Structure formats: structure tokens, C-alpha cells
Amino acid sequence: IEIVKDPASKEPDMERTKKLMEATREEGVLIGQGGLHGTVIRIGPSLLITEAEMVEGIERLVRAIDRVG
């Protein structure tokens, strides 16, 4: 997932990415960060993840995204 200020210009949004990383950490979801500007979010669950764990992880990620806006 690439975090940008505007989908048309695709200008990287480093401040929102930083806030999202903090919000996901507070939700107990550890995600990776990459890309040229550090604004690409990487999600790499275990291959042994259960469906229930996926649902819970997605719900936590959505809560973090909602907080950041």
C-alpha cells in the first residue's frame, strides 16, 4: 500500500505514513515500511495464519487507518 498525498500526483505522504505506523503499532499490528520515500506499507502475515486471525488483523488495520484519516 503506497501512502500518497494525492492519487493524481502520487506525491509521497511521509507524515501520514509515520502516523499510520504509530497507529498500527498501538493496535498491535506490525507492518513493514519500504519504498524510495519510506511511504510503502508492507503486509506480510505468516503462512500459518488462520482466517480468524486475518479478520482480526484487518479490523485492527482498518481502525488504525481510520484514526489517521
C-alpha positions, 0 to 999 in steps of 0.5 A: 500500500503506497501512502500518497498525498494525492492519487493524481500526483502520487506525491509521497505522504511521509507524515501520514505514513509515520502516523499510520505506523504509530497507529498500527503499532498501538493496535498491535499490528506490525507492518513493514515500511519500504519504498524510495520515500519510506511511504510503502506499507508492507503486509506480510502475515505468516503462512500459518495464519488462520482466517480468524486471525486475518479478520482480526488483523484487518479490523485492527488495520482498518481502525488504525487507518481510520484514526489517521484519516 
